[in-house]
């Protein structure tokens, strides 16, 4: 049986939340929160970061068109899709809103370069934005309403992840693949004008579709890329069913056979993390935007490897190295370090994104890690492959995971010297968060892989300019109709 922590157990004192004292379920509290949020009421910091995180996700969707997964994925979605007027980012095709949301979610997440809330281990922007964009465009909602719905979906996704404290990953689920169904249902329901009862029902329906297994890790398969887009499709469907009066459970999280019981295999869940301070404590501004296009668990190691590269004056000779030790949070080793023989020989870009061995070796040699380090030529580079074979991954005794994705690298040189760097707070997180200039530069670098510089700048100006665009006008800028 999944256990709720002492703040929510039946024998514990009543929690501070008035809604819980009155017997409201977690879904009912999230629904009440979603109904009561408006763009104008959001704290300024939340508004600022929402626009920056949305911009980052849009740039990633455009950049994904340069990758080999994009064309077959979009062709498959289009083959099953319904006709409609919702845009697919980066191409001329338009689809029914839920199908466009599926496509855009896949594009935003496909590079694994999208933002991460480190405490919840969730990619929140791809939970809230695809559903909000598609419905916002179809319904001609103002861009600020779309952003408010996006913020609701993001907050719900983060809080569900915080409630399980990494439990989805431990049980073999991709957390974003699970929570995306609920966050998208809330974002979609907001734009459809559902009341609190309808938003509760939408979450109840989403509980029957929420999934996303991590078996892709065994083969570097593409299925993880689909998870948030599928969640957006399911969330929009759930919201429409709720709008039509479909009867749904009201306790999808904590019910006897609800999400926590069915997915966590005995892990503890905290309703307090899910519901306390809703509308007062916002987690969106704490979300980290990635500086590297790989699994966030590896970022501290990449920072440490970069410091070692720079300490060598940017001229790193792999022949000097006897052994490399990469220090990672123990809970992350099964995902980015095991089985070691497979991880050391990453053959595809997706295998490399989840290989601490390849990432550390490439950073030590090149002094940088971006999309070029994931090309076939980079993966086949003899020096990188040879050095990756000498990387050993171990549990980091100094880790601050999950607050930060700390990491370290130790080099044992052939002359007997031992060099070490450890990074407690990974770049992009906490006090090292990317600022607006960093995020704008990242967007332009990604967007111009698919759009010309002038078109990319027009998108940036529309999202960050003083006057919010219409949602349809913004989506027209993001299409490539020619």
C-alpha positions in Angstrom: 0.0 0.0 0.0 1.2 3.5 -0.8 1.6 5.5 2.4 0.8 9.2 2.8 3.2 11.0 5.1 2.2 12.1 8.6 0.9 15.4 7.5 -2.0 13.7 5.6 -2.5 10.4 7.5 -5.9 9.9 9.1 -4.5 9.8 12.6 -2.5 13.1 12.2 -3.7 16.5 13.3 -5.7 18.4 10.7 -3.5 20.3 8.3 -3.5 24.0 8.0 -5.2 24.0 4.6 -8.9 25.0 5.1 -9.8 22.9 2.0 -8.3 19.8 3.5 -10.0 20.4 6.8 -13.3 20.6 5.0 -12.6 17.2 3.4 -11.8 18.4 -0.1 -9.6 16.1 -2.2 -6.3 17.1 -3.7 -7.9 17.3 -7.1 -10.7 19.6 -5.8 -8.1 21.9 -4.2 -6.1 22.1 -7.4 -9.3 22.8 -9.3 -10.2 25.6 -7.0 -6.7 27.0 -7.4 -7.0 26.8 -11.2 -10.3 28.6 -11.3 -9.1 31.4 -9.1 -6.0 32.3 -11.1 -5.8 35.2 -13.6 -2.8 36.6 -15.4 -3.1 39.9 -13.6 -3.1 38.3 -10.2 0.1 36.3 -10.8 3.2 37.7 -9.0 5.4 39.7 -11.3 8.2 37.2 -10.9 5.9 34.4 -12.1 4.8 36.4 -15.1 8.4 37.2 -16.1 9.6 33.6 -15.8 6.5 32.2 -17.5 7.3 34.3 -20.6 11.0 33.3 -20.6 10.3 29.6 -20.1 7.6 29.6 -22.8 10.1 31.3 -25.2 12.7 28.6 -24.3 10.2 25.8 -25.2 9.2 27.4 -28.5 12.9 27.6 -29.5 13.4 24.0 -28.8 10.3 23.0 -30.8 11.8 24.8 -33.8 15.3 23.2 -33.3 13.8 19.7 -33.2 13.0 19.9 -36.9 16.7 19.4 -37.6 16.7 16.0 -35.9 15.9 12.7 -37.4 13.0 11.9 -35.1 10.9 14.9 -36.1 9.7 13.9 -39.6 8.6 10.3 -38.9 7.0 11.4 -35.6 5.0 14.2 -37.2 4.0 12.0 -40.1 2.6 9.4 -37.7 0.7 12.0 -35.7 -0.7 13.6 -38.8 -1.8 10.2 -40.2 -3.9 9.6 -37.1 -5.0 13.2 -36.6 -8.2 15.1 -37.2 -8.5 18.2 -39.4 -8.4 21.6 -37.6 -6.8 25.0 -37.4 -4.3 24.6 -34.6 -0.7 25.1 -35.7 2.2 22.7 -35.6 5.3 24.7 -34.7 7.8 25.1 -37.5 5.7 23.7 -40.5 2.6 24.7 -42.4 0.4 21.8 -41.3 -2.6 22.5 -39.0 -4.4 19.9 -37.1 -7.2 19.5 -34.5 -6.1 21.1 -31.3 -5.3 17.9 -29.4 -3.3 16.5 -32.3 -1.4 19.8 -32.7 -0.7 19.7 -28.9 0.6 16.2 -29.3 3.0 17.2 -32.1 4.2 20.4 -30.3 4.8 18.6 -27.0 6.9 16.1 -28.8 8.9 18.9 -30.5 9.4 20.8 -27.3 10.7 17.8 -25.4 12.4 15.9 -28.2 15.9 17.4 -27.6 15.7 16.8 -23.9 16.9 20.4 -23.6 13.7 21.7 -21.9 13.4 23.1 -18.4 13.4 20.9 -15.3 12.1 21.5 -11.8 14.9 19.8 -9.9 13.0 19.0 -6.7 10.1 17.3 -8.6 12.3 15.9 -11.4 9.7 17.1 -13.9 9.9 19.0 -17.2 7.1 21.4 -16.5 6.9 23.7 -19.5 6.1 20.8 -21.8 3.3 19.8 -19.5 1.5 23.2 -19.6 2.4 24.8 -22.9 1.4 22.4 -25.7 -2.2 22.1 -24.5 -2.6 25.8 -23.7 -1.2 26.9 -27.1 -3.4 24.6 -29.1 -6.6 25.4 -27.4 -5.7 29.1 -27.0 -5.2 29.4 -30.8 -8.3 27.3 -31.6 -10.5 29.4 -29.3 -8.8 32.7 -30.1 -7.9 33.3 -26.4 -5.6 36.2 -25.5 -2.0 35.3 -25.1 -2.1 36.3 -21.4 -4.9 33.8 -20.8 -2.8 31.1 -22.5 0.1 32.0 -20.3 -2.1 31.9 -17.2 -3.4 28.4 -18.2 0.2 27.4 -18.9 1.3 28.6 -15.4 -1.5 26.5 -13.8 -0.5 23.4 -15.6 3.2 24.0 -14.7 2.4 24.5 -11.0 0.3 21.3 -10.9 2.9 19.3 -12.6 5.7 20.4 -10.3 3.6 19.8 -7.2 2.6 16.3 -8.2 6.3 15.5 -8.7 7.2 17.0 -5.3 4.5 14.9 -3.7 6.2 11.7 -4.7 9.8 12.8 -4.1 11.2 10.9 -7.1 8.9 8.0 -6.6 7.8 7.8 -10.2 11.3 7.3 -11.4 12.1 4.7 -8.7 9.1 2.7 -9.9 10.1 2.8 -13.6 7.9 5.7 -14.8 9.1 8.9 -16.6 7.6 11.5 -14.2 6.8 14.0 -16.9 5.0 11.3 -18.9 2.7 10.8 -15.8 2.1 14.3 -14.6 1.6 15.8 -18.1 -1.9 14.3 -18.3 -3.0 16.2 -15.1 -1.3 19.5 -15.9 -2.6 19.5 -19.4 -6.1 18.7 -18.2 -6.0 21.7 -15.9 -4.6 24.0 -18.5 -7.1 22.9 -21.1 -10.0 23.0 -18.7 -9.1 26.6 -17.8 -9.3 27.7 -21.4 -12.5 25.8 -21.9 -14.0 27.7 -19.0 -14.6 24.7 -16.7 -15.7 25.4 -13.2 -14.1 23.7 -10.2 -16.3 20.6 -10.5 -15.3 20.3 -14.2 -11.6 20.7 -13.5 -11.8 18.1 -10.8 -13.5 15.7 -13.2 -10.8 16.4 -15.8 -8.1 15.3 -13.4 -10.1 12.3 -12.5 -10.3 11.3 -16.1 -6.6 12.0 -16.6 -5.7 9.5 -13.9 -6.9 6.7 -16.3 -4.5 7.7 -19.0 -1.4 8.8 -17.1 1.6 6.6 -17.9 5.0 6.7 -19.5 7.4 3.9 -18.8 11.2 4.3 -18.9 12.0 1.3 -21.0 13.3 3.7 -23.7 16.5 3.8 -21.7 17.4 0.2 -22.7 17.7 1.0 -26.4 17.9 4.8 -26.8 14.4 4.7 -28.2 12.3 7.7 -29.1 9.2 6.9 -27.0 10.2 9.4 -24.2 9.9 12.2 -26.6 6.3 11.4 -27.1 5.3 11.4 -23.4 4.4 15.1 -22.8 2.7 15.4 -26.2 0.6 12.4 -25.4 -0.2 13.9 -22.0 -1.4 17.1 -23.8 -3.6 15.1 -26.1 -5.0 13.1 -23.2 -5.5 16.2 -21.0 -7.4 18.1 -23.7 -9.6 15.0 -24.2 -10.2 14.8 -20.5 -11.2 18.4 -20.3 -13.7 18.0 -23.2 -15.2 14.9 -21.5 -15.5 16.8 -18.3 -17.2 19.7 -20.1 -19.7 17.3 -21.6 -20.6 16.0 -18.1 -18.6 12.7 -18.1 -18.7 11.3 -14.5 -15.2 11.0 -13.1 -13.6 10.1 -9.8 -12.9 13.1 -7.4 -9.9 11.5 -5.6 -7.6 10.5 -8.5 -4.4 11.1 -6.5 -5.1 9.7 -3.0 -8.0 7.2 -3.7 -7.6 3.6 -2.8 -6.6 2.7 -6.4 -5.6 6.2 -7.4 -2.3 7.5 -8.9 -0.1 7.2 -5.8 -1.4 3.8 -4.9 -1.1 2.4 -8.5 2.2 4.0 -9.6 4.4 4.2 -6.6 4.7 0.6 -5.5 4.8 1.4 -1.8 6.7 4.7 -2.0 5.5 7.5 0.3 3.5 10.4 -1.1 2.8 13.7 0.5 -0.5 15.5 -0.1 0.9 18.5 1.8 3.5 19.0 -1.0 0.7 18.8 -3.5 -1.7 21.3 -2.0 -0.1 23.5 0.7 0.2 27.2 -0.3 -1.6 26.9 -3.6 -1.8 30.4 -5.1 0.7 31.8 -2.5 3.8 29.7 -3.0 4.8 29.4 -6.7 7.4 26.8 -7.9 7.6 28.0 -11.5 10.3 30.6 -10.8 12.5 27.9 -9.2 12.5 25.8 -12.4 15.9 25.5 -14.1 16.4 26.2 -17.8 19.0 23.8 -19.2 22.4 25.1 -20.5 23.1 21.6 -21.9 20.9 19.4 -24.2 21.3 16.2 -22.1 19.6 14.7 -19.0 19.7 17.2 -16.2 21.2 14.6 -13.8 24.5 14.9 -15.7 24.8 18.7 -15.6 26.9 19.0 -12.4 29.4 16.6 -13.9 29.5 18.6 -17.1 30.2 21.8 -15.1 33.0 20.1 -13.3 34.5 18.7 -16.5 34.4 22.1 -18.1 36.3 23.5 -15.1 39.0 20.8 -15.6 39.2 21.6 -19.3 39.6 25.3 -18.6 42.3 24.5 -16.0 44.3 22.9 -18.8 44.1 26.1 -20.8 41.6 24.6 -23.2 44.1 22.1 -24.5 43.2 18.8 -23.1 45.3 15.8 -24.1 43.4 12.5 -23.5 46.6 10.6 -23.7 47.5 12.0 -20.3 44.5 10.4 -18.6 44.6 7.0 -16.9 41.1 7.1 -15.4 38.1 9.5 -15.1 35.6 9.2 -12.2 32.3 11.0 -12.6 30.5 11.6 -9.3 26.7 11.5 -9.5 23.7 11.4 -7.1 23.1 7.7 -6.2 19.5 7.8 -7.3 20.5 8.9 -10.8 23.0 6.2 -11.5 20.5 3.7 -12.9 19.4 6.3 -15.5 22.6 7.9 -16.7 25.4 5.4 -15.7 24.1 1.9 -15.9 24.7 -0.6 -17.4 28.2 0.9 -17.7 29.3 -1.1 -20.7 26.3 0.2 -22.7 26.6 3.8 -21.5 30.3 3.9 -22.4 29.5 3.0 -26.0 26.6 5.4 -26.7 25.8 5.0 -30.4 22.9 7.4 -30.9 22.1 10.9 -29.8 19.5 9.7 -27.3 21.8 7.1 -25.8 24.4 9.9 -25.4 21.9 12.2 -23.7 21.6 9.7 -20.9 25.3 8.6 -20.8 27.4 10.4 -18.2 30.4 8.6 -19.7 30.0 10.2 -23.2 29.0 13.6 -21.9 31.9 13.9 -19.5 34.4 12.7 -22.1 33.1 15.1 -24.7 33.2 18.1 -22.3 36.7 17.3 -21.2 37.9 17.2 -24.8 35.9 20.0 -26.3 35.3 22.5 -23.5 31.6 22.8 -24.4 28.5 20.7 -24.9 25.7 21.5 -27.2 23.8 20.0 -30.0 27.0 19.5 -32.1 28.3 17.1 -29.5 25.3 14.8 -30.3 25.8 14.6 -34.1 26.8 11.2 -35.6 30.3 12.6 -36.3 30.7 13.6 -32.7 29.4 10.3 -31.4 31.9 8.4 -33.7 34.9 10.6 -32.8 37.7 8.2 -31.8 39.1 10.3 -29.1 35.8 10.8 -27.4 34.9 7.1 -27.6 38.3 6.1 -26.2 38.1 8.5 -23.3 34.5 7.4 -22.5 35.8 3.9 -22.0 37.9 5.2 -19.2 35.0 6.9 -17.3 33.8 5.3 -14.2 30.6 6.6 -12.5 30.2 6.5 -8.7 27.9 7.8 -6.0 28.6 11.4 -5.0 29.0 11.7 -1.2 28.7 15.5 -1.5 25.5 15.6 -3.6 22.7 18.1 -2.9 20.3 16.1 -5.0 17.4 16.6 -5.5 17.6 20.3 -4.6 20.5 20.6 -7.2 22.0 18.2 -9.7 25.4 18.3 -8.1 28.3 16.5 -9.7 32.1 16.1 -9.8 34.9 14.7 -11.9 38.2 13.3 -10.8 41.1 12.7 -13.2 43.9 10.3 -12.5 46.7 11.3 -14.8 49.4 8.9 -16.1 52.1 10.9 -14.3 50.3 10.1 -11.0 48.6 13.5 -10.4 45.0 13.5 -9.3 42.8 16.5 -10.4 39.3 17.0 -9.0 36.5 19.5 -9.4 33.1 19.3 -7.7 30.1 21.6 -8.4 27.4 21.7 -5.7 24.9 23.9 -7.7 24.7 23.1 -11.4 24.6 25.9 -13.9 21.0 27.0 -14.6 19.8 26.3 -11.1 19.4 28.4 -7.9 21.8 31.3 -7.7 23.3 30.1 -11.0 20.0 30.3 -12.9 20.1 31.5 -16.5 19.1 35.2 -16.8 17.0 36.7 -19.5 19.9 37.5 -21.7 21.1 33.8 -21.5 17.6 32.5 -22.3 17.2 34.9 -25.3 20.6 33.8 -26.6 19.6 30.1 -26.2 16.3 30.7 -28.0 17.9 32.5 -30.9 20.6 29.8 -31.2 17.9 27.1 -31.3 15.3 28.9 -33.4 17.7 29.9 -36.1 18.4 26.2 -36.8 15.0 26.2 -38.5 14.0 29.9 -39.1 16.0 32.7 -40.5 17.4 35.3 -38.0 14.8 37.9 -38.8 11.9 35.4 -38.3 13.4 34.2 -35.0 13.8 37.7 -33.7 10.1 38.5 -34.5 9.1 35.5 -32.4 11.3 36.7 -29.5 10.0 40.2 -29.7 6.4 39.0 -29.7 6.8 36.8 -26.6 8.9 39.3 -24.6 7.7 42.6 -26.0 5.7 45.1 -23.9 2.5 44.4 -25.8 1.3 40.8 -25.7 0.5 39.4 -29.1 -2.7 37.7 -30.0 -2.2 33.9 -29.7 -3.1 33.4 -33.4 -0.6 36.0 -34.5 2.1 34.4 -32.4 1.4 31.0 -33.9 1.5 32.4 -37.4 5.0 33.6 -36.6 5.9 30.1 -35.5 4.6 28.4 -38.6 6.7 28.1 -41.7 4.0 28.3 -44.4 6.3 28.9 -47.4 
